Amino acid sequence: MNTGGLLAALVPLVDDLSRDLPEGERYRRLLQALRAVLPCDAAALLQREGEWLLPLAVDGLSTDTLGRRFRIDDHPRFKALLEADGPLRFAPDCDLPDPYDGLVDGPPEALEVHDCMGCVLMVGEQPWGLLTLDALDPERFAMVDLPSVQAFASLAAATVTVADRIHSLASRVEDERQRAEVYRLAAGQQPPRDLIGNSPANQRLLQDIAVVADSDLTVLITGETGVGKELVAQAIHAASGRGAQPLISINCAALPETLVESELFGHVRGAFSGAVGDRRGKFELADGGTLFLDEVGELSLPIQAKLLRVLQNGQLQRLGSDRDHRVNVRVIAATHRDLAEDVQEGRFRADVFHRLSVFPVHVAPLRDRQRDVLMLAGFFLEENRVRLGLSGLRLTADAQAALLSYAWPGNVRELEHLLSRSVLKALARQGRRPRILSLSEAEIDLPRVGPAQAPEDDPADLGSLADASAPISPPAIDPSVGLRAAVDDYERRLILDALVRHGHNWASAARGLGLDRANLNRLAKRLGIK
């Protein structure tokens, strides 16, 4: 290798040190320059992580090499390179197994590597990794000038240092961005809504919150969809010693299985396709505060196993890393499922269930606290009055009676949405904007699914009420409509019935209908349900 050839290869690399290049491109140029200076069939850059060597870039090797993880103790050639003081060439007849046998691009009859050499890369006086060269010709490196290889390795180490510093700065920027986002959300969070109601069930709920709030016990909030489990979590956090710290929420049912682990525990650069930098997960973002795991019953068994470790000792590992991170997080979980039954049927881990349910809190369905319906209605009506700039917004006597006799399968959320929708419809029907808007029974247009049941309330006030869990009885299809309209109507009724049977939980309804949740959402939107 002549000096002119070495300089011709090094000058572009030195120029690259001052350029903003993607890490993968920077390493690719490095290996291309190396192969131009030292003609070989393959070159690779490997980073050391503990007892493993991880390929970061390869040139001339099979692409799947990038997915391999080489345990140093299992590869004596790698171990010898790491222990050498400088560049090391192995004799062509060396009997140590070569880790690249079968991976070098070449003719099928020449699968075994015949000449190989490499050099350790030192960054900060520590062995960062290896630069390796391989050839199918057993005499390819016989005349290689080892000091020139060392010079190239030093430049490779400088390239790695620059890439690491750029990555470190980018990670710091992302870290600060996430931290700023957390505190922006914390600062912008509205005070939690009051848990309105005078029913015995609501009073018991408020007592439970007062008892557990100022502790660090893990809380499991149970109850049907729409009862306000997130409001309960907010109330517990606000009344705790962590109230000034962030409350971070994650809906475990809303994330694809492939993203749940990264969202919860974070990931490191290269952990998966598109992971261009390190990222903290929700546990680290909630450090010092509270993490709310909504719909925790939807987590898969493998994720539950990783969750258990954090619940036990506050330690986690980001996806793609074996480094431990310690967090100080109070966990509040919520589910509409019967987790005890799921444990019996093997769908949920018993150890995770017991860790989560240290202090269980149950939120009663609205049909069991019928006394609270009109109080809640008043709260939502006042919100709508302010939002729409009305002087007054009221319910007529028949509308109040209708609200009290309804079963509320969608609970408080259904009441809130129904009133908001009814106010807008009633306002649109007015010829001119009224000073006081009255909502009658006809205008709130409640579906007829059977009366409500209120075991804790006065039957003399509310009457005898039936079970709200019965499915909706759809009206008969009009034979005069077209086929498409009839099919749409039938699909609409099936979806509404499934939502009622599954407590208005879209994920459960989708499973019950045998559909993907995204497809159900699209179909519901087309049918005017969402």
C-alpha positions as CSV (number, residue, x, y, z in Angstrom):
1,M,0.0,0.0,0.0
2,N,1.6,3.3,-1.1
3,T,1.5,6.5,0.8
4,G,-0.3,8.3,-2.0
5,G,-3.1,5.8,-2.1
6,L,-3.5,6.0,1.7
7,L,-3.7,9.8,1.6
8,A,-6.2,9.7,-1.3
9,A,-8.4,7.5,0.8
10,L,-8.0,9.4,4.1
11,V,-8.6,12.9,2.8
12,P,-12.4,12.4,2.1
13,L,-12.8,10.7,5.5
14,V,-11.1,13.6,7.2
15,D,-13.5,15.9,5.3
16,D,-16.4,13.8,6.5
17,L,-15.5,14.4,10.1
18,S,-16.7,18.0,9.7
19,R,-19.9,17.1,7.8
20,D,-23.4,16.3,9.1
21,L,-23.9,12.8,7.9
22,P,-26.2,10.0,9.0
23,E,-24.4,7.5,11.2
24,G,-24.9,4.7,8.8
25,E,-23.6,6.7,5.8
26,R,-20.6,7.8,7.8
27,Y,-19.7,4.2,8.6
28,R,-20.4,3.0,5.0
29,R,-17.9,5.6,3.6
30,L,-15.3,4.5,6.1
31,L,-15.6,0.8,5.0
32,Q,-15.6,1.7,1.3
33,A,-12.4,3.8,1.8
34,L,-10.8,0.9,3.7
35,R,-11.6,-1.5,0.9
36,A,-10.2,0.9,-1.6
37,V,-6.9,1.2,0.3
38,L,-6.7,-2.5,1.3
39,P,-8.3,-4.6,-1.5
40,C,-10.3,-7.2,0.3
41,D,-13.5,-9.1,-0.1
42,A,-15.2,-7.8,3.0
43,A,-14.9,-5.3,5.8
44,A,-16.9,-4.8,9.0
45,L,-17.2,-2.4,11.9
46,L,-18.3,-4.0,15.2
47,Q,-19.1,-2.3,18.5
48,R,-18.5,-4.0,21.8
49,E,-21.3,-4.1,24.3
50,G,-20.2,-6.1,27.3
51,E,-19.5,-9.7,26.2
52,W,-21.0,-9.2,22.8
53,L,-19.8,-7.6,19.5
54,L,-22.6,-6.0,17.4
55,P,-22.0,-5.3,13.7
56,L,-22.8,-1.6,12.9
57,A,-21.7,-1.6,9.3
58,V,-20.6,-4.3,6.8
59,D,-19.3,-4.1,3.2
60,G,-18.9,-7.3,1.2
61,L,-20.7,-9.5,3.9
62,S,-24.2,-10.9,3.7
63,T,-26.8,-8.3,4.8
64,D,-28.0,-10.6,7.6
65,T,-24.7,-10.2,9.3
66,L,-26.0,-6.9,10.7
67,G,-28.6,-8.8,12.6
68,R,-26.1,-11.2,14.2
69,R,-24.7,-10.9,17.8
70,F,-21.3,-12.4,18.3
71,R,-20.5,-13.6,21.8
72,I,-16.8,-12.8,22.3
73,D,-16.0,-16.0,24.2
74,D,-17.5,-18.1,21.4
75,H,-15.2,-16.5,18.7
76,P,-11.5,-16.8,19.6
77,R,-10.4,-14.7,16.6
78,F,-12.5,-11.7,17.9
79,K,-11.1,-12.3,21.4
80,A,-7.5,-12.3,20.1
81,L,-8.1,-9.1,18.1
82,L,-9.5,-7.4,21.2
83,E,-6.4,-8.5,23.3
84,A,-3.8,-7.5,20.7
85,D,-1.8,-4.3,21.0
86,G,-2.3,-3.4,17.3
87,P,-3.3,-4.8,14.0
88,L,-3.3,-8.6,13.9
89,R,-3.2,-10.9,10.9
90,F,-4.1,-14.5,11.3
91,A,-2.1,-17.1,9.3
92,P,-3.9,-18.6,6.4
93,D,-3.7,-22.0,8.0
94,C,-4.8,-20.8,11.4
95,D,-7.2,-23.4,12.8
96,L,-9.3,-21.0,14.8
97,P,-12.8,-20.9,13.4
98,D,-13.6,-17.7,11.4
99,P,-16.9,-16.0,12.4
100,Y,-17.4,-14.9,8.8
101,D,-17.2,-18.3,7.1
102,G,-20.1,-18.5,4.7
103,L,-21.0,-14.8,5.0
104,V,-18.5,-13.2,2.6
105,D,-20.1,-12.4,-0.8
106,G,-18.4,-14.7,-3.3
107,P,-18.8,-17.8,-5.5
108,P,-20.6,-20.7,-3.8
109,E,-17.5,-22.9,-3.9
110,A,-15.5,-20.4,-1.8
111,L,-17.5,-20.1,1.4
112,E,-14.6,-20.2,3.9
113,V,-12.5,-17.2,4.6
114,H,-8.8,-17.8,3.9
115,D,-7.1,-14.5,5.0
116,C,-8.3,-12.2,7.7
117,M,-7.0,-9.4,9.9
118,G,-8.3,-6.8,12.1
119,C,-7.5,-4.0,14.6
120,V,-9.1,-2.9,17.9
121,L,-10.6,0.6,17.9
122,M,-9.7,2.6,21.0
123,V,-12.0,5.4,22.1
124,G,-11.1,7.3,25.2
125,E,-8.4,4.7,26.0
126,Q,-11.0,2.0,26.1
127,P,-11.6,-0.8,23.5
128,W,-14.7,0.4,21.7
129,G,-14.9,-2.3,19.1
130,L,-13.2,-3.9,16.1
131,L,-12.4,-3.1,12.4
132,T,-12.1,-6.4,10.5
133,L,-10.9,-7.2,6.9
134,D,-11.4,-10.6,5.2
135,A,-10.4,-12.1,1.9
136,L,-11.0,-15.4,0.1
137,D,-7.4,-15.3,-1.3
138,P,-5.1,-16.8,1.4
139,E,-2.2,-14.4,0.4
140,R,-4.2,-11.2,0.0
141,F,-2.8,-9.5,3.1
142,A,0.7,-10.9,2.9
143,M,2.3,-7.6,1.9
144,V,0.0,-5.3,4.0
145,D,1.9,-2.6,5.9
146,L,0.6,-3.0,9.5
147,P,1.4,0.6,10.6
148,S,-0.7,1.9,7.7
149,V,-3.6,-0.3,9.0
150,Q,-3.1,1.2,12.4
151,A,-3.2,4.8,10.9
152,F,-6.5,3.9,9.3
153,A,-7.8,2.4,12.5
154,S,-7.0,5.6,14.3
155,L,-9.0,7.5,11.7
156,A,-11.8,5.0,12.1
157,A,-11.7,5.6,15.9
158,A,-12.0,9.3,15.2
159,T,-15.0,8.7,13.0
160,V,-16.6,6.6,15.7
161,T,-15.9,9.3,18.3
162,V,-17.5,12.0,16.1
163,A,-20.5,9.8,15.4
164,D,-20.9,9.0,19.1
165,R,-20.7,12.7,20.0
166,I,-23.3,13.7,17.4
167,H,-25.5,10.9,18.7
168,S,-25.0,12.0,22.3
169,L,-26.0,15.5,21.4
170,A,-29.0,14.3,19.5
171,S,-30.0,12.1,22.4
172,R,-29.6,15.0,24.8
173,V,-31.8,17.2,22.6
174,E,-34.4,14.5,22.4
175,D,-34.2,13.9,26.1
176,E,-34.7,17.6,26.8
177,R,-37.5,17.8,24.3
178,Q,-39.3,14.9,26.0
179,R,-38.7,16.4,29.4
180,A,-40.0,19.8,28.3
181,E,-43.1,18.0,26.8
182,V,-43.7,16.2,30.1
183,Y,-43.6,19.5,32.1
184,R,-45.6,21.3,29.4
185,L,-48.3,18.7,29.8
186,A,-48.1,18.8,33.5
187,A,-48.3,22.6,33.6
188,G,-51.2,22.6,31.0
189,Q,-53.2,19.9,32.7
190,Q,-56.6,21.1,33.9
191,P,-57.4,20.4,37.5
192,P,-59.1,17.0,37.6
193,R,-62.9,17.1,37.4
194,D,-64.7,16.6,40.6
195,L,-66.2,13.1,41.0
196,I,-69.7,14.4,41.2
197,G,-72.4,12.5,43.0
198,N,-74.2,11.9,46.4
199,S,-74.9,8.2,45.9
200,P,-73.5,5.7,48.4
201,A,-71.3,4.2,45.7
202,N,-69.7,7.5,44.9
203,Q,-69.2,8.3,48.6
204,R,-67.4,5.0,49.0
205,L,-65.2,5.8,46.0
206,L,-64.2,9.2,47.5
207,Q,-63.4,7.5,50.8
208,D,-61.1,5.0,49.0
209,I,-59.3,7.8,47.2
210,A,-58.8,9.7,50.5
211,V,-57.3,6.5,52.1
212,V,-54.9,5.5,49.4
213,A,-53.9,8.8,47.8
214,D,-51.1,9.9,50.1
215,S,-49.3,6.6,50.0
216,D,-47.2,5.0,47.3
217,L,-49.2,1.8,47.0
218,T,-50.0,0.5,43.6
219,V,-53.7,1.0,42.8
220,L,-55.9,-1.1,40.4
221,I,-59.0,0.8,39.3
222,T,-61.7,-1.5,38.0
223,G,-65.0,-0.7,36.4
224,E,-66.9,-0.7,33.1
225,T,-65.9,1.4,30.2
226,G,-66.9,5.0,30.5
227,V,-67.3,5.1,34.3
228,G,-64.4,7.6,34.8
229,K,-61.5,5.5,35.8
230,E,-59.0,8.0,34.4
231,L,-60.6,10.7,36.6
232,V,-60.1,8.5,39.6
233,A,-56.4,8.1,38.7
234,Q,-56.1,11.9,38.3
235,A,-57.7,12.4,41.7
236,I,-55.4,10.0,43.4
237,H,-52.3,11.6,41.9
238,A,-53.5,15.1,42.7
239,A,-54.0,14.3,46.3
240,S,-50.7,12.4,46.7
241,G,-47.3,13.7,47.6
242,R,-46.4,13.4,43.9
243,G,-49.1,15.8,42.8
244,A,-46.6,18.4,41.7
245,Q,-44.8,15.9,39.5
246,P,-46.0,14.6,36.1
247,L,-48.9,12.2,35.7
248,I,-48.0,10.2,32.6
249,S,-50.8,8.2,31.0
250,I,-50.7,5.4,28.4
251,N,-53.6,3.5,26.9
252,C,-52.3,-0.1,26.7
253,A,-55.1,-1.1,24.3
254,A,-54.5,1.7,21.8
255,L,-50.9,0.7,20.8
256,P,-49.9,-2.0,18.4
257,E,-48.1,-5.0,20.1
258,T,-44.9,-4.1,18.3
259,L,-44.8,-0.6,20.0
260,V,-46.0,-1.3,23.5
261,E,-42.5,-2.3,24.9
262,S,-40.8,0.7,23.4
263,E,-43.5,3.1,24.6
264,L,-43.3,1.7,28.2
265,F,-39.6,1.0,28.6
266,G,-38.0,3.1,25.8
267,H,-35.5,1.9,23.3
268,V,-31.9,2.4,22.2
269,R,-30.6,3.3,18.8
270,G,-30.8,0.4,16.3
271,A,-33.2,-1.6,18.5
272,F,-35.5,-1.9,15.5
273,S,-36.0,-0.4,12.0
274,G,-36.5,3.4,12.5
275,A,-34.9,3.6,15.9
276,V,-32.4,6.3,14.9
277,G,-31.7,7.4,18.5
278,D,-32.2,6.5,22.2
279,R,-35.7,7.3,23.5
280,R,-37.0,7.2,27.0
281,G,-40.2,5.3,27.7
282,K,-43.2,6.3,29.8
283,F,-41.7,4.8,32.9
284,E,-38.7,7.1,32.7
285,L,-40.8,10.1,31.8
286,A,-42.9,9.5,34.9
287,D,-39.8,9.2,37.2
288,G,-40.7,10.9,40.4
289,G,-44.4,11.1,39.5
290,T,-47.2,8.7,38.6
291,L,-47.7,6.4,35.6
292,F,-51.3,5.6,34.7
293,L,-51.7,2.3,32.8
294,D,-55.1,2.4,31.3
295,E,-56.6,-0.9,30.0
296,V,-53.7,-2.8,31.6
297,G,-55.5,-6.0,31.0
298,E,-54.8,-5.7,27.2
299,L,-51.0,-6.2,27.7
300,S,-49.5,-9.4,26.4
301,L,-48.0,-12.0,28.6
302,P,-44.4,-11.2,27.5
303,I,-44.9,-7.5,28.3
304,Q,-46.4,-8.4,31.6
305,A,-43.2,-10.2,32.5
306,K,-41.2,-7.1,31.8
307,L,-43.7,-5.0,33.7
308,L,-43.3,-7.2,36.8
309,R,-39.6,-6.4,37.1
310,V,-40.3,-2.7,37.2
311,L,-43.1,-3.2,39.8
312,Q,-40.8,-5.4,41.9
313,N,-37.6,-3.3,42.1
314,G,-38.1,-0.2,39.9
315,Q,-35.6,-1.5,37.3
316,L,-36.1,-1.6,33.6
317,Q,-34.1,-2.1,30.4
318,R,-34.7,-0.2,27.2
319,L,-35.6,-2.3,24.2
320,G,-32.3,-3.4,22.5
321,S,-30.2,-2.7,25.6
322,D,-29.0,-4.8,28.6
323,R,-28.3,-1.7,30.7
324,D,-30.5,-1.2,33.8
325,H,-32.3,2.0,34.5
326,R,-33.8,2.7,37.9
327,V,-37.1,4.7,38.2
328,N,-39.1,5.9,41.1
329,V,-42.7,5.7,39.8
330,R,-46.1,5.2,41.5
331,V,-48.2,3.0,39.3
332,I,-52.0,3.3,38.9
333,A,-53.6,0.8,36.6
334,A,-57.1,0.5,35.3
335,T,-59.1,-2.1,33.5
336,H,-62.7,-3.0,32.5
337,R,-61.8,-6.7,32.5
338,D,-62.1,-9.2,35.4
339,L,-58.4,-9.8,35.8
340,A,-59.0,-12.4,38.5
341,E,-60.9,-14.5,35.9
342,D,-58.2,-13.8,33.3
343,V,-55.6,-15.1,35.7
344,Q,-57.6,-18.3,36.1
345,E,-57.8,-18.7,32.4
346,G,-54.1,-18.0,31.8
347,R,-54.6,-14.7,30.0
348,F,-53.0,-12.6,32.8
349,R,-50.1,-13.4,35.1
350,A,-51.0,-14.0,38.7
351,D,-47.8,-12.3,40.0
352,V,-48.5,-9.1,38.0
353,F,-52.1,-9.1,39.1
354,H,-51.2,-9.2,42.8
355,R,-48.5,-6.5,42.3
356,L,-51.1,-4.2,40.6
357,S,-54.0,-4.8,43.0
358,V,-52.3,-3.9,46.2
359,F,-55.1,-1.4,46.7
360,P,-58.1,-2.2,44.5
361,V,-60.6,0.6,43.8
362,H,-63.9,-0.2,42.1
363,V,-65.9,2.5,40.2
364,A,-69.6,1.6,40.1
365,P,-71.5,1.8,36.8
366,L,-73.9,4.7,36.4
367,R,-76.9,2.4,36.6
368,D,-75.9,1.6,40.2
369,R,-75.7,5.3,41.1
370,Q,-78.8,6.5,39.4
371,R,-79.2,9.3,42.0
372,D,-76.1,11.0,40.5
373,V,-77.5,11.1,36.9
374,L,-79.1,14.6,37.2
375,M,-76.1,16.0,39.1
376,L,-73.8,14.9,36.4
377,A,-76.2,16.1,33.7
378,G,-76.1,19.5,35.3
379,F,-72.3,19.6,35.3
380,F,-72.2,18.7,31.6
381,L,-74.9,21.1,30.6
382,E,-73.1,23.9,32.3
383,E,-69.9,23.1,30.4
384,N,-71.9,23.2,27.2
385,R,-73.6,26.4,28.1
386,V,-70.2,28.1,28.6
387,R,-68.7,26.6,25.5
388,L,-71.7,27.7,23.3
389,G,-72.1,31.1,24.9
390,L,-75.7,30.5,26.0
391,S,-77.4,32.4,28.8
392,G,-79.3,29.3,30.0
393,L,-79.5,25.6,29.3
394,R,-82.0,23.4,31.1
395,L,-83.8,20.1,31.0
396,T,-87.5,19.8,31.0
397,A,-89.3,17.5,33.5
398,D,-89.9,14.8,30.9
399,A,-86.2,15.0,29.8
400,Q,-85.1,14.5,33.5
401,A,-87.5,11.5,33.8
402,A,-86.1,10.0,30.6
403,L,-82.5,10.4,31.9
404,L,-83.4,8.7,35.2
405,S,-85.1,5.8,33.5
406,Y,-82.3,5.0,31.1
407,A,-79.8,2.2,31.7
408,W,-76.6,4.0,30.6
409,P,-74.7,1.1,29.1
410,G,-71.9,3.6,28.2
411,N,-72.0,5.1,31.7
412,V,-70.8,8.7,32.4
413,R,-69.1,9.0,29.1
414,E,-72.3,8.2,27.3
415,L,-74.2,10.7,29.3
416,E,-71.6,13.4,28.6
417,H,-71.5,12.7,24.8
418,L,-75.3,12.4,24.5
419,L,-75.9,15.8,26.2
420,S,-73.3,17.5,24.1
421,R,-74.8,16.1,20.9
422,S,-78.4,16.9,22.0
423,V,-77.5,20.5,22.8
424,L,-76.0,21.0,19.3
425,K,-78.9,19.4,17.6
426,A,-81.5,21.4,19.6
427,L,-79.6,24.6,18.9
428,A,-79.4,23.9,15.2
429,R,-83.2,23.4,15.1
430,Q,-83.8,26.9,16.5
431,G,-84.8,29.6,14.0
432,R,-82.7,32.1,16.0
433,R,-80.3,31.7,18.9
434,P,-82.4,31.5,22.1
435,R,-81.5,33.2,25.4
436,I,-82.4,30.0,27.3
437,L,-82.4,26.6,25.6
438,S,-84.6,23.9,26.9
439,L,-84.0,20.2,26.2
440,S,-87.1,18.0,26.1
441,E,-87.3,14.2,26.1
442,A,-87.8,14.3,22.3
443,E,-84.7,16.4,21.8
444,I,-82.4,14.2,23.8
445,D,-83.7,11.3,21.8
446,L,-82.5,8.5,24.1
447,P,-82.2,5.0,22.6
448,R,-84.7,2.5,24.1
449,V,-82.7,-0.3,25.6
450,G,-84.6,-1.0,28.8
451,P,-84.9,0.8,32.2
452,A,-82.0,1.2,34.6
453,Q,-81.5,-0.5,37.9
454,A,-80.6,1.3,41.1
455,P,-80.2,-1.1,44.1
456,E,-78.8,1.6,46.3
457,D,-81.3,4.3,45.5
458,D,-84.9,4.8,46.6
459,P,-87.2,2.6,44.5
460,A,-90.1,5.0,45.3
461,D,-88.2,7.8,43.5
462,L,-86.8,5.7,40.6
463,G,-89.2,2.8,40.1
464,S,-88.4,-0.8,39.4
465,L,-85.6,-0.9,36.9
466,A,-84.3,-3.8,34.7
467,D,-80.8,-5.0,33.9
468,A,-78.9,-2.8,31.5
469,S,-76.6,-5.6,30.2
470,A,-79.3,-6.9,27.8
471,P,-78.4,-6.3,24.2
472,I,-80.2,-3.7,22.1
473,S,-83.3,-5.0,20.4
474,P,-82.9,-3.6,16.8
475,P,-86.0,-2.5,14.9
476,A,-87.1,-4.6,11.9
477,I,-85.6,-3.8,8.6
478,D,-87.8,-2.0,6.2
479,P,-88.2,-4.2,3.1
480,S,-88.8,-1.2,0.9
481,V,-85.2,0.1,1.2
482,G,-82.4,-1.0,-1.2
483,L,-80.0,-3.8,-0.6
484,R,-77.0,-1.6,0.3
485,A,-79.1,0.4,2.8
486,A,-80.4,-2.8,4.4
487,V,-76.9,-4.2,4.7
488,D,-75.6,-1.0,6.2
489,D,-78.5,-0.9,8.7
490,Y,-77.8,-4.5,9.7
491,E,-74.1,-3.9,10.1
492,R,-74.9,-0.7,12.2
493,R,-77.1,-2.7,14.5
494,L,-74.6,-5.5,14.9
495,I,-71.9,-3.0,15.9
496,L,-74.1,-1.1,18.3
497,D,-75.2,-4.4,19.9
498,A,-71.6,-5.5,20.3
499,L,-70.6,-2.2,21.8
500,V,-73.4,-2.5,24.4
501,R,-72.5,-6.1,25.2
502,H,-68.8,-5.2,25.7
503,G,-69.3,-2.0,27.7
504,H,-68.5,0.3,24.8
505,N,-65.0,-1.0,24.7
506,W,-64.0,-0.9,21.0
507,A,-61.2,-3.4,21.3
508,S,-63.4,-6.0,22.9
509,A,-66.3,-5.4,20.5
510,A,-63.9,-5.9,17.6
511,R,-62.8,-9.2,19.0
512,G,-66.4,-10.2,19.5
513,L,-67.2,-9.4,15.9
514,G,-64.1,-11.1,14.6
515,L,-62.7,-7.9,13.2
516,D,-59.5,-6.0,13.4
517,R,-60.0,-2.9,15.6
518,A,-58.8,-0.5,12.9
519,N,-61.3,-2.1,10.4
520,L,-64.1,-1.8,12.9
521,N,-63.3,1.9,13.4
522,R,-63.3,2.5,9.7
523,L,-66.6,0.7,9.3
524,A,-68.2,2.5,12.2
525,K,-67.1,5.8,10.8
526,R,-68.6,5.0,7.4
527,L,-71.9,4.0,9.1
528,G,-72.0,7.2,11.1
529,I,-71.5,5.5,14.5
530,K,-68.3,7.5,15.3
